[in-house]
Amino acid sequence: MYTLEHFVPDDREDSDNELHRKIRKEIQEPPNTADDKASTKEEIIANLKKINKLKKAPEEDGLTSEILIRAF
């Protein structure tokens, strides 16, 4: 069984690898292009409902579709 620490590990810059450093740098300033509009709550719900609930294997982040649906 997974613990909360698995899904939300400590976010420490001193343990970042090259990919993590790149991601930190990229998220400092959000993109601002014409097609970058905010999603509405309704759009998020509609997309969550499309997730295959039968897919049991978690993605790389450890989250299953069931966790995402229940959390939202």
C-alpha positions in Angstrom: 0.0 0.0 0.0 1.2 3.5 -0.8 1.7 6.2 1.8 1.1 9.9 1.3 4.9 10.4 1.1 4.9 8.3 -2.1 2.5 10.6 -3.8 3.8 13.9 -2.3 7.6 13.4 -1.5 9.6 16.2 0.0 10.4 18.8 -2.5 14.1 19.6 -2.0 16.2 21.4 -4.5 19.4 19.8 -3.1 18.3 16.4 -4.2 17.2 17.4 -7.8 18.7 15.6 -10.7 19.2 17.3 -14.1 15.6 16.7 -15.2 14.2 18.2 -12.0 16.4 21.3 -12.3 15.1 21.8 -15.8 11.5 21.4 -14.7 12.0 23.9 -11.8 13.5 26.4 -14.3 10.6 26.0 -16.8 7.9 26.4 -14.2 9.3 29.7 -12.9 7.4 31.5 -15.6 4.2 30.0 -17.0 3.7 29.9 -20.7 1.6 32.7 -22.1 0.5 32.0 -25.6 -2.8 32.4 -27.4 -3.8 28.8 -26.9 -3.0 28.7 -23.2 -6.4 29.3 -21.6 -7.4 28.1 -18.2 -9.5 25.0 -17.9 -12.9 25.3 -16.4 -14.0 23.0 -13.6 -16.5 21.5 -16.0 -13.8 20.7 -18.6 -11.7 19.0 -15.9 -14.6 16.9 -14.7 -15.5 15.9 -18.3 -11.9 14.7 -18.9 -11.7 12.8 -15.6 -14.8 11.0 -16.6 -13.1 9.8 -19.8 -10.3 8.1 -17.9 -10.4 4.4 -18.2 -11.5 3.4 -14.7 -10.6 -0.2 -15.3 -6.9 0.6 -15.8 -5.4 -0.5 -12.5 -1.7 0.1 -13.1 -0.5 3.5 -12.0 1.4 5.8 -14.2 5.0 6.9 -13.5 3.7 9.2 -10.7 2.0 6.3 -8.9 -1.5 7.7 -9.4 -4.2 5.5 -10.7 -7.2 6.8 -12.6 -9.4 5.9 -9.6 -7.3 8.1 -7.3 -7.6 11.1 -9.6 -11.3 10.7 -10.0 -11.9 10.3 -6.2 -9.6 13.1 -5.3 -11.2 15.6 -7.6 
